[in-house]
Amino acid sequence: MCSSVRRRPRDTAPDATRAALLQAAGEVFATTGFRAATVRAICQRAGANIAAVNYHFGDKTQLYLEVLRHSYRVVPPPAPPGSTRRRRPREQLRTFVHDFLTRLLNPGPDGWQDKLIAMEMIEPTHGLDTMVEERIRPMADYVRQLVRQILGSGADPEIVRLCGCSIVSQCLFYEHCRAVICRLFPEQHYDAPAIERLAEHITRFSVAAIGHYARQTRVRRS
């Protein structure tokens, strides 16, 4: 879905201008990628003077790095599996899938963080190593722990890794291939009800596959 440029009112307060630039830059970088993004577009979106980026950040590269740091502060990492004892791993997995899809496909004001991760995966920049350690690795560890809980004790680490990658890749598919999906299946929407259905499908599909591996493991042990 395309989004129009949103102009923000000018604010002479330095802190407000800096915050507006961070928000606008995050949205632009997440949509177009670092290389295609322009300082002019960012400033236009933030309602700021084009010289404001140099004043607050130095240049586009430093602005991008600060946007990454800002995103780590705004969006906390997933809670460790089992932190909510009453919720089963499958329910926690569905919540993760649903929230990830929502931020990718139908984001709110701060939804650009996960879209920025998705963009960094296909167009790596100088900020990739930091993003991997600060955002992607905690998310991957979280998903693998859920998979491990569903598989049970003695789970093969390679199967855990592959299942974790498959779960995340299903979510990313609907973002990275959105243009193709919309042409192949015009009936596919990305509103809240559609995301609910996608989250349930991905969760059921993934849990069924993980269950297959779990049954295979029990058969080999018997």
Residue, then its C-alpha position, 0 to 999 in steps of 0.5 A: m500500500c502506498s502512503s502519501v508524504r505527511r508534512r509536519p508543522r515546523d517547530t523551532a525547538p531543537d529537541a522537537t526538530r531532532a525528534a521529528l527528523l528521527q521519526a521522518a527518517g525512520e519512515v523514509f529509510a524503511t520505505t525506500g532503503f538507505r541508498a535511495a533515501t534523500v535528506r530533502a525527502i526526510c526534511q520535507r516529511a519532518g517539516a524541517n529545514i534541509a540544513a537541520v540534518n547536518y546541524h543535528f546529525g552531521d550527514k545522512t549516514q550518521l542520521y541512519l545510525e542514530v535512527l537504528r539506535h532510536s528504533y532499539r529504544v522505541v521497540p523493546p525486544p520480545a519477552p523471553p518465552g515462558s515469561t508469561r507462564r499461563r500462555r503456551p508456546r503456541e500462543q506466544l508464537r501466534t502473538f509474535v507472528h501477529d505483532f510482526l506481521t502488523r508492524l510489517l504490513n499495517p504499521g502505526p506511527d512507530g511501525w517503521q522499525d520492523k520494516l527497517i529490519a526487513m529493508e536492511m535484510i535485502e539492502p545491507t548497509h554499514g548498520l547491519d552488524t549493529m542491527v543484527e546484534e541489537r534487534i535481529r539476534p534477540m528476535a531470532d533467539y526468541v523464536r528458536q526458544l519457542v520452537r525448542q519448547i514445542l519440539g520438546s527436550g533433546a531437540d536437534p539444534e539444526i531443526v530448531r534453527l531451520c524451523g525458526c528461519s522458516i517462521v520468520s521468512q513466512c512473515l517477511f514474504y508478505e512484505h518483500c513480495r507484496a507487489v507480486i502478491c497484489r498482482l497474483f491475488p488482488e483479493q489479498h488485503y493487509d487490514a487487521p482482519a486479514i493479518e489475523r487470518l495470516a497470523e493464524h495460518i502461519t502459526r498453524f502451518s508452522v506448529a504442524a511442521i514442528g509437530h512432524y519433526a517432534r513425532q519423528t524424534r520420538v519414533r527414532r528414540s523408541 
